[in-house]
Amino acid sequence: MTSATGDEHAAASSAARVPRRSAPSTTAGGSGLFTLLWLVFFAFLIFQPDRLDALWTWFRDLPMVGQVVGWVLLLPLMLGLLIWQAPWALWIRVTLIVLVAVGNVVTFTPRSSRSAS
C-alpha cells in the first residue's frame, strides 16, 4: 500500500477547490433548429394539414433504415406526426402535439449555470 505524501495531498485538495468552468452549451443550436422545425410543423398544421399527411406517407415509404434514422434524429417531430395520424379528436391531437413541441423546445433550451459559491 502506498500513501500520499503531504505535498501530494495538499495539491489534490487545492485542485478540488478550484471551481470548474462549464463546457459551452451544445444545445443552443438544437433549440433553434427544433424551434424552427416546430414553427414549420404548426404552419402546415394550420394552413395545409394535408402536407403533414403527405409527409407521413413519404416517411412511411422510406426504407426501414431511413425510418430508423428519421426517428432517432427527429424523435419529437416524428412523435408529432404520429399523433397527427392518430384517429383521435382534433383537439386531443393538437393538445398533445403542442405539449410535445413545448417539452422539446424547453428541454433543448440552454439554461444559465449558477456559479459555485
DSSP file (Angstrom, degrees, kcal/mol; ACC not computed):
  #  RESIDUE AA STRUCTURE BP1 BP2  ACC     N-H-->O    O-->H-N    N-H-->O    O-->H-N    TCO  KAPPA ALPHA  PHI   PSI    X-CA   Y-CA   Z-CA
    1    1 A M              0   0    0      0, 0.0     2,-0.4     0, 0.0     0, 0.0   0.000 360.0 360.0 360.0 133.4    0.0    0.0    0.0
    2    2 A T        -     0   0    0      0, 0.0     2,-0.4     0, 0.0     0, 0.0  -0.865 360.0-153.0-108.3 145.5    1.3    3.4   -0.9
    3    3 A S        -     0   0    0     -2,-0.4     2,-0.2     0, 0.0     0, 0.0  -0.897  22.7-110.3-116.5 148.2    0.3    6.6    1.0
    4    4 A A        -     0   0    0     -2,-0.4     2,-0.0     1,-0.1     0, 0.0  -0.500  32.5-123.5 -74.9 140.8    0.2   10.0   -0.5
    5    5 A T     >  -     0   0    0     -2,-0.2     4,-2.3     1,-0.1     5,-0.2  -0.298  29.9-101.3 -75.3 169.2    2.8   12.4    0.9
    6    6 A G  H  > S+     0   0    0      1,-0.2     4,-2.4     2,-0.2     5,-0.2   0.878 122.2  51.6 -60.3 -39.7    1.7   15.7    2.4
    7    7 A D  H  > S+     0   0    0      2,-0.2     4,-2.3     1,-0.2    -1,-0.2   0.913 110.4  47.7 -66.1 -41.9    2.6   17.7   -0.7
    8    8 A E  H  > S+     0   0    0      1,-0.2     4,-2.2     2,-0.2    -1,-0.2   0.903 113.0  49.0 -64.4 -39.7    0.5   15.4   -3.0
    9    9 A H  H  X S+     0   0    0     -4,-2.3     4,-2.4     2,-0.2    -2,-0.2   0.907 111.6  48.6 -66.8 -41.7   -2.4   15.5   -0.6
   10   10 A A  H  X S+     0   0    0     -4,-2.4     4,-2.2     2,-0.2    -2,-0.2   0.899 112.2  49.1 -65.3 -40.4   -2.3   19.4   -0.4
   11   11 A A  H  X S+     0   0    0     -4,-2.3     4,-1.8     1,-0.2    -2,-0.2   0.897 112.2  48.5 -66.0 -39.6   -2.1   19.6   -4.2
   12   12 A A  H  X S+     0   0    0     -4,-2.2     4,-1.4     1,-0.2    -2,-0.2   0.904 112.8  46.7 -68.3 -40.4   -5.0   17.3   -4.6
   13   13 A S  H  X S+     0   0    0     -4,-2.4     4,-0.8     1,-0.2    -2,-0.2   0.854 112.4  49.6 -73.0 -32.6   -7.2   19.1   -2.1
   14   14 A S  H  X S+     0   0    0     -4,-2.2     4,-0.6     1,-0.2     3,-0.3   0.844 109.1  53.0 -72.9 -31.5   -6.4   22.5   -3.5
   15   15 A A  H >< S+     0   0    0     -4,-1.8     3,-0.6     1,-0.2    -1,-0.2   0.831 104.2  56.8 -69.3 -30.6   -7.2   21.3   -7.0
   16   16 A A  H 3< S+     0   0    0     -4,-1.4    -1,-0.2     1,-0.2    -2,-0.2   0.775 103.3  54.5 -71.1 -24.9  -10.6   20.1   -5.8
   17   17 A R  H 3< S+     0   0    0     -4,-0.8    -1,-0.2    -3,-0.3    -2,-0.2   0.630  81.7 102.6 -83.8 -13.8  -11.4   23.6   -4.5
   18   18 A V  S << S-     0   0    0     -4,-0.6     2,-0.1    -3,-0.6    -3,-0.0  -0.563  79.9-121.3 -72.6 122.6  -10.8   25.2   -7.9
   19   19 A P        -     0   0    0      0, 0.0     2,-0.3     0, 0.0    -1,-0.1  -0.414  25.8-130.2 -66.2 137.6  -14.2   25.9   -9.5
   20   20 A R        -     0   0    0     -2,-0.1     2,-0.4     1,-0.0    96,-0.2  -0.647  13.2-125.4 -88.3 143.8  -14.6   24.2  -12.8
   21   21 A R        -     0   0    0     -2,-0.3     2,-0.1     1,-0.1    -1,-0.0  -0.714  29.2-119.0 -85.6 136.1  -15.8   26.1  -15.9
   22   22 A S        -     0   0    0     -2,-0.4     3,-0.1     1,-0.1    -1,-0.1  -0.449  29.2-106.0 -75.7 149.4  -18.7   24.5  -17.5
   23   23 A A        -     0   0    0      1,-0.1    -1,-0.1    -2,-0.1     3,-0.1  -0.398  46.9 -89.1 -69.1 149.2  -18.4   23.4  -21.1
   24   24 A P        -     0   0    0      0, 0.0     2,-0.2     0, 0.0    -1,-0.1  -0.294  50.6-100.3 -59.5 144.8  -20.1   25.5  -23.7
   25   25 A S        -     0   0    0      1,-0.2     3,-0.2    -3,-0.1     4,-0.2  -0.480  31.9-172.7 -71.0 130.6  -23.7   24.5  -24.3
   26   26 A T  S  > S+     0   0    0     -2,-0.2     4,-0.5     1,-0.1     3,-0.3   0.444  76.2  72.8 -98.9  -2.3  -24.1   22.4  -27.4
   27   27 A T  H  > S+     0   0    0      1,-0.2     4,-2.8     2,-0.2     5,-0.2   0.569  71.0  84.9 -89.9  -7.7  -27.9   22.5  -27.2
   28   28 A A  H  > S+     0   0    0      1,-0.2     4,-1.9     2,-0.2    -1,-0.2   0.915  95.2  44.3 -60.4 -41.4  -28.3   26.2  -28.3
   29   29 A G  H  > S+     0   0    0     -3,-0.3     4,-2.4     2,-0.2    -1,-0.2   0.883 112.5  52.6 -67.9 -38.0  -28.2   25.1  -31.9
   30   30 A G  H  X S+     0   0    0     -4,-0.5     4,-2.7     2,-0.2     5,-0.3   0.885 107.6  51.7 -63.9 -39.5  -30.6   22.2  -31.2
   31   31 A S  H  X S+     0   0    0     -4,-2.8     4,-2.3    77,-0.5    -1,-0.2   0.932 112.2  45.3 -63.5 -45.9  -33.1   24.5  -29.6
   32   32 A G  H  X S+     0   0    0     -4,-1.9     4,-2.3    -5,-0.2    -2,-0.2   0.897 114.1  49.1 -65.2 -40.6  -33.1   26.9  -32.5
   33   33 A L  H  X S+     0   0    0     -4,-2.4     4,-2.6     2,-0.2    -2,-0.2   0.940 114.0  44.2 -65.7 -47.8  -33.3   24.1  -35.1
   34   34 A F  H  X S+     0   0    0     -4,-2.7     4,-2.7     2,-0.2     5,-0.2   0.874 111.5  54.4 -67.2 -35.3  -36.2   22.4  -33.3
   35   35 A T  H  X S+     0   0    0     -4,-2.3     4,-2.2    -5,-0.3    -1,-0.2   0.940 111.0  45.9 -61.3 -45.5  -38.0   25.7  -32.7
   36   36 A L  H  X S+     0   0    0     -4,-2.3     4,-2.2     2,-0.2    -2,-0.2   0.925 113.0  49.2 -62.0 -45.5  -37.8   26.4  -36.5
   37   37 A L  H  X S+     0   0    0     -4,-2.6     4,-2.4     1,-0.2    -1,-0.2   0.883 111.2  49.7 -63.7 -38.3  -39.0   22.9  -37.4
   38   38 A W  H  X S+     0   0    0     -4,-2.7     4,-2.8     2,-0.2    -1,-0.2   0.877 108.0  53.6 -68.4 -36.2  -41.9   23.1  -34.9
   39   39 A L  H  X S+     0   0    0     -4,-2.2     4,-2.1     2,-0.2    -2,-0.2   0.918 111.3  45.9 -62.3 -42.0  -42.9   26.5  -36.4
   40   40 A V  H  X S+     0   0    0     -4,-2.2     4,-2.5     2,-0.2    -2,-0.2   0.919 111.4  53.1 -64.4 -43.3  -42.9   24.9  -39.9
   41   41 A F  H  X S+     0   0    0     -4,-2.4     4,-2.4     1,-0.2    -2,-0.2   0.934 112.0  44.2 -56.7 -48.9  -44.9   22.0  -38.5
   42   42 A F  H  X S+     0   0    0     -4,-2.8     4,-2.2     2,-0.2     5,-0.2   0.819 109.3  56.4 -70.6 -30.2  -47.5   24.3  -37.0
   43   43 A A  H  X>S+     0   0    0     -4,-2.1     4,-2.9    -5,-0.2     5,-0.6   0.933 111.5  43.6 -63.9 -43.9  -47.7   26.4  -40.1
   44   44 A F  H  X5S+     0   0    0     -4,-2.5     4,-1.5     1,-0.2     7,-0.3   0.908 111.7  54.8 -64.3 -40.7  -48.5   23.2  -42.1
   45   45 A L  H  <5S+     0   0    0     -4,-2.4    -2,-0.2    -5,-0.2    -1,-0.2   0.876 117.8  34.8 -60.1 -38.6  -50.9   22.2  -39.3
   46   46 A I  H  <5S+     0   0    0     -4,-2.2    -2,-0.2     2,-0.1    -1,-0.2   0.921 133.1  22.8 -82.5 -47.1  -52.8   25.4  -39.6
   47   47 A F  H  <5S+     0   0    0     -4,-2.9    -3,-0.2    -5,-0.2    -2,-0.2   0.805 136.4  15.5 -97.4 -32.5  -52.6   26.2  -43.3
   48   48 A Q    >X< +     0   0    0     -4,-1.5     3,-1.9    -5,-0.6     4,-0.7  -0.496  58.1 165.0-143.8  69.2  -52.0   22.9  -45.1
   49   49 A P  H >> S+     0   0    0      0, 0.0     4,-1.4     0, 0.0     3,-0.5   0.770  76.2  67.8 -61.5 -23.5  -52.7   19.9  -42.9
   50   50 A D  H 3> S+     0   0    0      1,-0.2     4,-2.2     2,-0.2     5,-0.1   0.776  90.6  64.1 -65.6 -23.7  -52.7   17.7  -46.0
   51   51 A R  H <> S+     0   0    0     -3,-1.9     4,-2.5    -7,-0.3    -1,-0.2   0.878  99.4  52.0 -64.8 -37.5  -49.0   18.4  -46.2
   52   52 A L  H <X S+     0   0    0     -4,-0.7     4,-2.4    -3,-0.5    -1,-0.2   0.891 109.0  50.3 -65.8 -38.0  -48.5   16.6  -42.9
   53   53 A D  H  X S+     0   0    0     -4,-1.4     4,-2.3     2,-0.2    -2,-0.2   0.920 111.7  47.7 -63.3 -42.8  -50.4   13.6  -44.2
   54   54 A A  H  X S+     0   0    0     -4,-2.2     4,-2.7     2,-0.2    -2,-0.2   0.886 110.8  51.5 -65.3 -38.9  -48.2   13.6  -47.3
   55   55 A L  H  X S+     0   0    0     -4,-2.5     4,-2.6     2,-0.2    -2,-0.2   0.913 109.9  49.4 -64.3 -42.5  -45.0   13.9  -45.2
   56   56 A W  H  X S+     0   0    0     -4,-2.4     4,-2.6     2,-0.2    -2,-0.2   0.922 112.0  48.1 -61.9 -44.5  -46.1   11.0  -43.1
   57   57 A T  H  X S+     0   0    0     -4,-2.3     4,-1.3     2,-0.2    -2,-0.2   0.919 112.3  49.0 -62.8 -43.9  -46.8    8.9  -46.2
   58   58 A W  H  < S+     0   0    0     -4,-2.7     4,-0.5     1,-0.2     3,-0.4   0.926 112.5  48.4 -60.5 -45.0  -43.5    9.8  -47.7
   59   59 A F  H >< S+     0   0    0     -4,-2.6     3,-1.3     1,-0.2    -2,-0.2   0.910 109.4  51.7 -63.9 -42.4  -41.7    8.9  -44.5
   60   60 A R  H 3< S+     0   0    0     -4,-2.6    -1,-0.2     1,-0.3    -2,-0.2   0.743 105.4  57.6 -67.2 -22.7  -43.5    5.6  -44.2
   61   61 A D  T 3< S+     0   0    0     -4,-1.3    -1,-0.3    -3,-0.4    -2,-0.2   0.555  85.8 102.9 -84.2  -7.9  -42.5    4.7  -47.7
   62   62 A L  S <  S-     0   0    0     -3,-1.3     5,-0.1    -4,-0.5    -3,-0.0  -0.325  88.0 -91.0 -67.5 156.2  -38.8    5.1  -46.9
   63   63 A P     >  -     0   0    0      0, 0.0     4,-2.0     0, 0.0     3,-0.5  -0.289  43.6-103.1 -60.9 157.4  -36.6    2.0  -46.4
   64   64 A M  H  > S+     0   0    0      1,-0.3     4,-2.6     2,-0.2     5,-0.2   0.851 122.0  56.5 -54.3 -38.6  -36.5    0.8  -42.8
   65   65 A V  H  > S+     0   0    0      1,-0.2     4,-2.5     2,-0.2    -1,-0.3   0.922 107.4  48.6 -61.4 -43.4  -33.0    2.2  -42.3
   66   66 A G  H  > S+     0   0    0     -3,-0.5     4,-2.3     1,-0.2    -1,-0.2   0.875 111.0  50.7 -64.1 -37.5  -34.2    5.7  -43.3
   67   67 A Q  H  X S+     0   0    0     -4,-2.0     4,-2.6     2,-0.2    -2,-0.2   0.910 110.2  48.9 -66.7 -41.8  -37.2    5.4  -41.0
   68   68 A V  H  X S+     0   0    0     -4,-2.6     4,-2.4     2,-0.2    -2,-0.2   0.935 112.3  48.2 -63.2 -45.5  -35.0    4.4  -38.1
   69   69 A V  H  X S+     0   0    0     -4,-2.5     4,-2.7     1,-0.2     5,-0.3   0.916 112.0  50.5 -61.0 -42.8  -32.6    7.3  -38.8
   70   70 A G  H  X S+     0   0    0     -4,-2.3     4,-2.4     1,-0.2    -2,-0.2   0.915 111.2  47.4 -61.7 -44.1  -35.5    9.7  -39.0
   71   71 A W  H  < S+     0   0    0     -4,-2.6     4,-0.2     2,-0.2    -1,-0.2   0.893 114.6  46.9 -64.3 -39.9  -37.0    8.5  -35.7
   72   72 A V  H >< S+     0   0    0     -4,-2.4     3,-0.5    -5,-0.2    -2,-0.2   0.934 119.6  37.2 -69.3 -45.2  -33.6    8.8  -33.9
   73   73 A L  H 3< S+     0   0    0     -4,-2.7    -2,-0.2     1,-0.2    -1,-0.2   0.835 131.3  27.0 -77.4 -32.3  -32.7   12.2  -35.3
   74   74 A L  T 3X S+     0   0    0     -4,-2.4     4,-2.8    -5,-0.3     5,-0.3  -0.181  72.6 147.2-125.2  40.4  -36.2   13.8  -35.2
   75   75 A L  H <> S+     0   0    0     -3,-0.5     4,-2.5    -4,-0.2     5,-0.2   0.865  72.6  47.5 -49.9 -50.3  -37.9   11.9  -32.4
   76   76 A P  H  > S+     0   0    0      0, 0.0     4,-1.9     0, 0.0    -1,-0.2   0.916 115.7  45.2 -62.4 -40.6  -40.1   14.8  -31.1
   77   77 A L  H  > S+     0   0    0     -3,-0.3     4,-2.4     2,-0.2    -2,-0.2   0.888 112.6  50.7 -68.7 -38.0  -41.3   15.8  -34.6
   78   78 A M  H  X S+     0   0    0     -4,-2.8     4,-2.6     2,-0.2    -1,-0.2   0.884 108.9  52.0 -66.0 -37.1  -41.9   12.2  -35.6
   79   79 A L  H  X S+     0   0    0     -4,-2.5     4,-2.5    -5,-0.3    -1,-0.2   0.891 108.2  52.3 -64.0 -38.4  -44.0   11.8  -32.5
   80   80 A G  H  X S+     0   0    0     -4,-1.9     4,-2.3     2,-0.2    -2,-0.2   0.916 110.6  47.0 -62.0 -43.5  -45.9   14.9  -33.5
   81   81 A L  H  X S+     0   0    0     -4,-2.4     4,-1.6     2,-0.2    -2,-0.2   0.897 111.2  51.8 -64.4 -40.0  -46.6   13.3  -36.9
   82   82 A L  H  X S+     0   0    0     -4,-2.6     4,-0.6     1,-0.2    -2,-0.2   0.918 110.6  47.7 -63.0 -43.3  -47.6   10.1  -35.4
   83   83 A I  H >< S+     0   0    0     -4,-2.5     3,-1.2     1,-0.2     5,-0.3   0.901 108.0  56.2 -63.3 -40.6  -50.0   11.9  -33.1
   84   84 A W  H 3< S+     0   0    0     -4,-2.3    -1,-0.2     1,-0.3    -2,-0.2   0.845 106.6  50.5 -60.4 -33.1  -51.4   13.8  -36.1
   85   85 A Q  H 3< S+     0   0    0     -4,-1.6    -1,-0.3    -3,-0.2    -2,-0.2   0.578  87.4 109.8 -81.6  -9.7  -52.2   10.5  -37.8
   86   86 A A  S << S-     0   0    0     -3,-1.2     7,-0.1    -4,-0.6    -3,-0.0  -0.299  77.1-123.5 -67.3 152.1  -54.0    9.1  -34.8
   87   87 A P  S    S+     0   0    0      0, 0.0    -1,-0.1     0, 0.0     3,-0.1   0.113  71.4 120.4 -84.3  24.4  -57.8    8.7  -35.1
   88   88 A W  S    S-     0   0    0     -5,-0.3     5,-0.0     1,-0.2     0, 0.0  -0.263  75.9 -73.7 -82.9 171.5  -58.5   10.8  -32.0
   89   89 A A     >  -     0   0    0      1,-0.1     4,-2.2    -2,-0.0     3,-0.4  -0.299  45.2-115.2 -61.7 149.4  -60.5   14.0  -31.8
   90   90 A L  H  > S+     0   0    0      1,-0.2     4,-2.8     2,-0.2     5,-0.3   0.895 113.7  53.4 -56.6 -44.9  -58.8   17.1  -33.3
   91   91 A W  H  > S+     0   0    0      1,-0.2     4,-2.1     2,-0.2    -1,-0.2   0.847 108.9  49.8 -64.3 -32.9  -58.5   18.9  -30.0
   92   92 A I  H  > S+     0   0    0     -3,-0.4     4,-2.5     2,-0.2    -1,-0.2   0.933 112.4  46.9 -68.8 -45.8  -56.8   16.0  -28.4
   93   93 A R  H  X S+     0   0    0     -4,-2.2     4,-2.4     2,-0.2    -2,-0.2   0.933 114.3  46.5 -61.7 -46.5  -54.2   15.6  -31.2
   94   94 A V  H  X S+     0   0    0     -4,-2.8     4,-2.6     2,-0.2    -1,-0.2   0.913 112.4  50.7 -64.4 -42.1  -53.5   19.3  -31.3
   95   95 A T  H  X S+     0   0    0     -4,-2.1     4,-2.3    -5,-0.3    -1,-0.2   0.931 112.2  46.5 -60.9 -45.8  -53.1   19.5  -27.5
   96   96 A L  H  X S+     0   0    0     -4,-2.5     4,-2.4     2,-0.2    -1,-0.2   0.897 112.1  50.6 -64.3 -40.0  -50.7   16.5  -27.4
   97   97 A I  H  X S+     0   0    0     -4,-2.4     4,-2.7     2,-0.2    -2,-0.2   0.918 110.3  49.9 -64.7 -42.4  -48.7   18.0  -30.3
   98   98 A V  H  X S+     0   0    0     -4,-2.6     4,-2.9     1,-0.2     5,-0.3   0.919 110.9  50.0 -61.5 -43.1  -48.4   21.3  -28.5
   99   99 A L  H  X S+     0   0    0     -4,-2.3     4,-2.5     2,-0.2    -2,-0.2   0.911 112.0  47.1 -62.8 -42.3  -47.3   19.6  -25.3
  100  100 A V  H  X S+     0   0    0     -4,-2.4     4,-2.4     2,-0.2    -2,-0.2   0.924 114.0  48.4 -63.8 -43.7  -44.6   17.6  -27.2
  101  101 A A  H  X S+     0   0    0     -4,-2.7     4,-2.6     2,-0.2     5,-0.2   0.939 113.7  45.1 -63.6 -47.8  -43.4   20.7  -29.0
  102  102 A V  H  X S+     0   0    0     -4,-2.9     4,-2.8     1,-0.2     5,-0.3   0.930 114.2  49.4 -63.3 -44.6  -43.2   22.8  -25.8
  103  103 A G  H  X S+     0   0    0     -4,-2.5     4,-2.2    -5,-0.3    -1,-0.2   0.893 112.1  49.3 -60.3 -39.6  -41.5   20.0  -24.0
  104  104 A N  H  X S+     0   0    0     -4,-2.4     4,-1.8     2,-0.2    -2,-0.2   0.941 114.1  43.2 -64.8 -48.8  -39.0   19.5  -26.8
  105  105 A V  H  X S+     0   0    0     -4,-2.6     4,-0.8     1,-0.2    -2,-0.2   0.908 115.2  49.1 -67.6 -41.1  -38.1   23.2  -27.1
  106  106 A V  H >< S+     0   0    0     -4,-2.8     3,-0.6    -5,-0.2    -1,-0.2   0.903 110.4  51.8 -64.5 -40.1  -37.9   23.7  -23.3
  107  107 A T  H 3< S+     0   0    0     -4,-2.2    -1,-0.2    -5,-0.3    -2,-0.2   0.879 113.9  42.9 -63.5 -37.8  -35.7   20.6  -22.9
  108  108 A F  H 3< S+     0   0    0     -4,-1.8   -77,-0.5    -5,-0.1    -1,-0.2   0.513  88.4 106.1 -89.1  -4.4  -33.2   21.8  -25.6
  109  109 A T  S << S-     0   0    0     -4,-0.8   -81,-0.1    -3,-0.6     2,-0.0  -0.631  75.9-119.9 -77.3 127.1  -33.1   25.4  -24.4
  110  110 A P        -     0   0    0      0, 0.0     2,-0.4     0, 0.0    -1,-0.1  -0.359  24.4-145.9 -67.0 144.7  -29.8   26.2  -22.6
  111  111 A R        -     0   0    0     -2,-0.0     2,-0.2     1,-0.0   -86,-0.0  -0.843  21.2-107.2-109.2 148.1  -30.0   27.2  -19.0
  112  112 A S        -     0   0    0     -2,-0.4     2,-0.3     1,-0.1    -1,-0.0  -0.547  37.4-126.1 -73.1 137.5  -27.7   29.7  -17.4
  113  113 A S        -     0   0    0     -2,-0.2     2,-0.3     1,-0.0    -1,-0.1  -0.633  16.8-124.4 -86.8 142.1  -25.4   27.9  -15.0
  114  114 A R        -     0   0    0     -2,-0.3     2,-0.3     1,-0.1    -1,-0.0  -0.649  26.2-119.8 -82.6 139.2  -25.1   29.0  -11.4
  115  115 A S        -     0   0    0     -2,-0.3     2,-0.2     1,-0.1    -1,-0.1  -0.594  30.4-109.1 -80.4 141.5  -21.7   29.9  -10.2
  116  116 A A              0   0    0     -2,-0.3    -1,-0.1   -96,-0.2     0, 0.0  -0.454 360.0 360.0 -70.6 138.3  -20.3   27.9   -7.3
  117  117 A S              0   0    0     -2,-0.2    -1,-0.1    -3,-0.0    -2,-0.0   0.445 360.0 360.0 -88.4 360.0  -20.1   29.8   -4.0
